[in-house]
């Protein structure tokens, strides 16, 4: 309110001190330039730490003048501000964060410190100083839950993620996932959810597994190579987080392992599906079981997820969604198609027959994408042109679309012979779905 404009002043003299003399027409004004350090200290004494950190953030961005506290060149100013911010954050947490600090207050402190570190890109402070303070104080779960939204919102680059912190976040989910699984099972035992589904997991009962779904979403945004892979694979397998598990393998460039894993799991589910349908038919003659040809595909979400994964990979698209939705997802290349074809059509392997028994519709639709998708077709042609190693055997080399068709046809014939020998017929729609595949694969 006491500020005055001195546009008509004769001169302004600025000495080395913090006193600024403004010489006007009739009077001389002596102005005292404040210190940012003093302002920050005042805010700290008032316990207004967030406001103090906001000042440092504004100084770093250049929206506040550096005055005489910090250098004017951008790089030097940011370096000095970062150093001072680190000291303030460390002092803040060491003096205020204690084992008996209420959880609500700990969350507020974590939000303040974590947000400042991410805004100013102080990764070493975030993963060392802040992490250790919360770890020592016994508030690790608060730190992890505060950091998660920033990861999911893409505020932390994958290249700047820390392995110890990510492992701690994963470990913090172990007990909540166990409790959530027990609660979901009890939900159906108490008769609250109607008829119990084929399997109780986050795919078939998503509303009962918010924690599992949150973890699966988180994993899509982290740098997989920084995870404790043993812990991650064990946790995801135990709690049936199949989307996260497939994503882990894909990020590591392994497309065959998730197929073998899911095929085994889906085969067991298909057997349970059939037993449940037969039991329902025996129990009530009026309720005849549905046609069995596509029952696993219709009733088991995991079976559909398996074929969805194969379809996206053959079309060279990331799983489970496009990279524009989740930046940084691993994109399959032509080698992924080669790896899957080797896995499925291997002469001495059972994968083709198992997939066929799960769903002729799903299997032949997936194979048809190799011929109808321009990107997949181009990948096969490029592989054939490169004259790479023999993938499906000498009879189907090089790996060009026509030879892939022949390999599928040979695998189907082998499956028919094996079915006749075993006395277990193939699904009744096998021939009709193969004819659809033949129509779509025709040049």
Buried (B, 14 or more C-beta within 10 A) or exposed (E): EEEEEBEEEEEEEEEEEEEBBBEBEEEEBEEEEEEBEEBBEEBBEEEEBBBBBBBBBBBBEEEBEBBBBBEEEEEEBBBBBBEBBBEBBBEBBEEBBBEEBEEEBBBBBBBBBBBBBBBBBBBEBBBBBBBEBBBBBBBBBBBBBBBBEBBBEEBBEBEBBBEEBBBBBBBBBBEBBEEBBEEBEEBBEEEEBEEBBBBBBBBBBEEBBEBBBBBBBBBBBBBBEBBBEEBBBEBBBEBBBBBBBBBBBBBEEEBBBBBBBBBEBBBEBBEBBBEBBEEEBEEEEEEEBEEBBBBBBBBBBBBBBBBBBBBBBBBBBBBBEEEEEBEBBBEBEBEBBBBBBBBBBBEEBBBBBBBBBBBBBBBBBBBBBBBEBEEBBEBBBEBBEEEBEEBBEEEBBBBBBBBBBBBBBBBBEBBBEEBEEEEEEBBEBBEBBBEBBBEBBEE
